[in-house]
Each structure stands twice: as C-alpha cells, then as structure tokens.
Amino acid sequence: MRICMSPARSVMRTLPAMNPLFNSNRMKLGTFSTNCSYGATATTAEGGLELTWENTRAIAMASDAAGFEALVPVGRWKGFGGLTDFNGASFEVFTWAAGLAEATSYSAVLATSHVPVVHPLVSAKQGSTIDHISSGRFALNVVCGWNPDEFAMFGSGALRSHDEGYAYADEWIQILRRLWTSEDEFDFTGDFFEMSGGISRPRPVQRPHPPIMSANNSEIGQRFAAKYADLSFIGIRAGGEGDWKRLIDGHKRLAREEFGRELQVWTHASVICRPTRQEAEQAYQYIAVERGDTEGDPIRRMNRPVPPNALRRIPGWGGFPLIGTPESIVDDLEALSSAGIAGCLLSWVDYENEQRQWIEQVLPLMEQAGLRRPF
Ligand SMILES: Cc1cc2nc3c(=O)[nH]c(=O)nc-3n(C[C@H](O)[C@H](O)[C@H](O)COP(=O)(O)O)c2cc1C
C-alpha cells in the first residue's frame, strides 16, 4: 500500500503540469472505449475487443509505455443488441480506472461519470481515491447520458429532458468541485440538490482538483464545457478543416471570453491504417459495410439526421475517420491540429495489434511532423 510518498514525489505530483493532459505535445493521444466489448466499433470483422481484464489492461499498459496521454472509458450500463450486442459487456468506469491507475505510471486515467445516476459525493470520493492511487493522474469525464434503455434500469426519474439534464449537471459539478476543494464543511441548496455539512476527505492529489472533461455536441453542452471543463470532448462528423476550425475557435472563445478559462478540445478518431490506401479502403468496406453491425449501431439507432457533408462513419461510436496509410493519417492529424484539436482518443477494431502498428509506424511520423516529442 502506498501510504507514504516521498516528499519529493508528493510535491512533484501535486503540480497540475505533471498530469500528461497538460504536456506540450501538439497532438495528444489516448484510447477510447477499451472498457466495453467491441470497443468503439460495431462490426463482426475479426479481432473485435473481447472484454477481459487482461485485454483492457494490456492496451492500457501499451498506451502508457508509448506515452499516450489519456485512457478514457465509455460510460455504459447496457448493450445495443444486434449481432455483436455492441458494448453489451462493460467494466464499471471508476473501478476500471482504479485498476488501471495501479497498472500504469504515465497516462492520465479517466472515469466517465453519468451525472444522473451517480451522486457527486460518490464521484468526488471515488475520483479522489483514484487520484491518490495514480499519484495525480486522474481526470473525470462528466456526461449527462442519453440512452433511455439503460437509464430505465435506474427507474423512471433517472433520465431528464436534454436541457434540464444540463441544469442538473450544473449543480452536480458545483458540488463536486466544492467537495474536492473545500477545507470546511459546506451546505448546498439548489433546485435539484440539498446537501448539509458536505465534506470529502482526503482531498485529491491534484490542486485545485483533477481535470474535468465534458463530452458534448449541443450548444448547451458546449456552454457547460466552456464553463467547467478543462477538456471538451466533441464528435467531428462532418465538414472540412475550415468548419472544424470555426467550431473549435468559437468553443474556446466562449470559454475564454465568458468564463475566463482555457479549454482544450479533443475528439475521438476511428483508425483503419494499412500499408496502401487501397488496402485501407478495402478494410473500411469490410469492417464498416460488409461486416458492419447495423442493428447494434447506437448512432444509427439515435436517428440523428445525417448532414449533407457528413464524413465517412464506422459503425459504433463513429469517430473521425483516420483511414489510410501511416503517412496520410499523419496528414489528417496535422489538419485536425491546425483546426485546433489538442488530442485524439483512438479506437481500432483490433486494439492490441493495430495499436502496436500505430506505435511502430505512425508515432515516429507524428514525431517527425512535430506533432509529438519522442517519449
Ligand atoms: C465524444 C463524445 C463521447 C461521449 N461519451 C459518452 C459516454 O461515454 N456515455 C454516455 O452515456 N454518453 C456519452 N456521450 C453523450 C453525452 O453524454 C451527452 O450527454 C450527450 O451527447 C447529450 O448532450 P449533447 O446534446 O450536448 O451532446 C458522449 C458524447 C460525445 C460527443
């Protein structure tokens, strides 16, 4: 048990700059959705993630050794059916992060807290515990959630309307931050929460508190992120570099001008990297079209309108499509960086093997392009 840290280590680790989320790499990297079966891709193509602790830990340890900045889980309680029952098995996010905090030494470990079903006192306490286990590498992704099927398991009141969900999240996060920062007991009375004598000990290692990420799409979600988050996690599903830049500049401006805050903007990217463009295209056809699990695809089930200038989407969590050769992928990353993206959370069909290829073939090219420093 790490009861005593050496003074030097504990002082070093209390500096927020030690959390790799704040390092100087122009394009930070992480993994996404390795806590769920089939990861981020709803496909029956070979190599989809089988959810075992050994598998998720191996991916985290490879990420950690390669200097990836972030390990981000999906907050999920139930699968989406279809051929794969996409995300049907998922490790609970805080306990997952606690386990990985012990297994890693560099990457930030995140939990993705569903605001409607986890009380802020529980999140504060769990987050602080993981911050101690990881010596100051914890961060919390705060999400309102959206999936009626999974919230039904918590009872009828769990899922609020979209905007009321964000009003609830506003109070939730105020309480969380006070629990993480307050020296003294406090009371809180809001529209949704009543708290008497609120206190959480120990305080987290990071000061004033661990970084906050917020995953959002809507205008109100962007405002929430601008007000409270250090990292906004957005989907890039349409348009070109100019559109992305306008969106991201506006988002950061909102944070700076209305709330006096600096905001990093991150996205999720789905990777299909092959030696030639033709092989990458064939692999896309196979993974997304021939073997795509349309019925289990959550985004398709949301019935969102597809914008006319939509990017290609891989079924599942459908991140920004990084489909091509190592060289063309680095060009795409350069374009995302120019548009203002600070970090990409990556997913592959076959995390273990394709992440190894990324580390061997893409990472050195990113370093040559000045997107990252050698680790
Ligand atoms: C990149 C990204 C990642 C997300 N991850 C999760 C997640 O892990 N679990 C979840 O229930 N919702 C997730 N969401 C949905 C958010 O919880 C958010 O509440 C939902 O998108 C509704 O808010 P919005 O309209 O602002 O997007 C994610 C959204 C985005 C854009």
The ligand as a Gaussian input file, in Angstrom:
#p B3LYP/6-31G(d) Opt

LIG

0 1
 C      -17.301000      12.358000     -27.871000
 C      -18.469000      12.016000     -27.007000
 C      -18.356000      10.988000     -26.063000
 C      -19.446000      10.639000     -25.272000
 N      -19.333000       9.634000     -24.373000
 C      -20.431000       9.230000     -23.678000
 C      -20.387000       8.120000     -22.807000
 O      -19.339000       7.534000     -22.580000
 N      -21.541000       7.721000     -22.227000
 C      -22.741000       8.362000     -22.437000
 O      -23.747000       7.943000     -21.926000
 N      -22.793000       9.442000     -23.209000
 C      -21.683000       9.875000     -23.856000
 N      -21.769000      10.954000     -24.673000
 C      -23.028000      11.703000     -24.753000
 C      -23.023000      12.812000     -23.738000
 O      -23.296000      12.187000     -22.522000
 C      -24.071000      13.906000     -23.859000
 O      -24.862000      13.894000     -22.763000
 C      -24.995000      13.699000     -24.938000
 O      -24.206000      13.811000     -26.070000
 C      -26.099000      14.791000     -24.878000
 O      -25.564000      16.082000     -24.789000
 P      -25.254000      16.921000     -26.053000
 O      -26.572000      17.126000     -26.718000
 O      -24.607000      18.177000     -25.572000
 O      -24.335000      16.100000     -26.858000
 C      -20.666000      11.336000     -25.437000
 C      -20.777000      12.386000     -26.366000
 C      -19.695000      12.721000     -27.129000
 C      -19.820000      13.862000     -28.085000

